[in-house]
Amino acid sequence: MLFLFYIILTLIFALACEIPLIVTEVIGIVKDTSTFSVPFAIRVVGTLVQTAFFVVISMFFKFHVELVLSNSSTLDNL
């Protein structure tokens, strides 16, 4: 469960570093000071994949926390 927590922390850090860059580039594209580029598109797709992974891992972590709090295991669900 600690490993899941570290994954969530890593994803939060990665998203916190990427989102300001994307926002800055979007503002530049809207103001016509920069153009749409392939690295920008790759960064946006990567951020979307990381966000989806963050949601899935968070739900998985929540499930395991509920198991620990109820003092049960995954085998009890079967």
N, C-alpha and C positions, 0 to 999 in steps of 0.2 A: 504494500500500500504506500510505503514511503517513496518507492520508485515512481508511482503514479503522481504523487505530489510533486516530485522533482520535474517530471515531464510537464505538468501544468505550469510550474514556475518558469521553466525554460520557454514555453510557448508564450506566456505573458510577456517575458522579457523580449523575445523576438518580435512579437506584434507591436510592443511599445516602441521598438526601434524602427520598424518598417512603416508604421502608419503615418508618422510625421513626414517622412520622405515622400510618400504617395500623395499626401495632402498638398505638400509644396509643389510637386510636379503637376497635380491637377489644377492648382491655382495658376501656375505658369501657362498651362495649356489654355485655360479659359481666358487669360489676359493676353494671349497670343505672344508671349515672350519666349515660349519654347514649343516644340512640336511633339506630336505623339511618336514614340519610338518603340522598337522591339524590346529593349531592356525594361522599359516602363510596363509594357504589357506582361512580360514574364514576371516582374515584381508583383503586379496586381494579381495574377493567377496564383503565384506562390503564396501570397497573403490570404487569398480566399481558401486555398487548400489548408493552410495552417489554421485558419479560423474554423473550418469544418472539423479538422482533427481536434482542435481545442474543445469544441462542443461535444464531440463523441467521447473523448477522454474524460471530460468533466462529468458526463452522465455515468460513465463507467466507475469513476471515483466515488460519485454519490451513492451508487448502488453498493459498493464495497463498504463505505462508511455506515450505511444503514445495516448491512450485515453485521458489522462489528458492534454497533450499538444494540442490536437485538440479540447478540451472542449466538449467532447461527452461522452456517457455512453455505457454500454454494450447493453442496450435496443435499441440504435440507430443502432446497427449492424443487428438487426432483420428486 
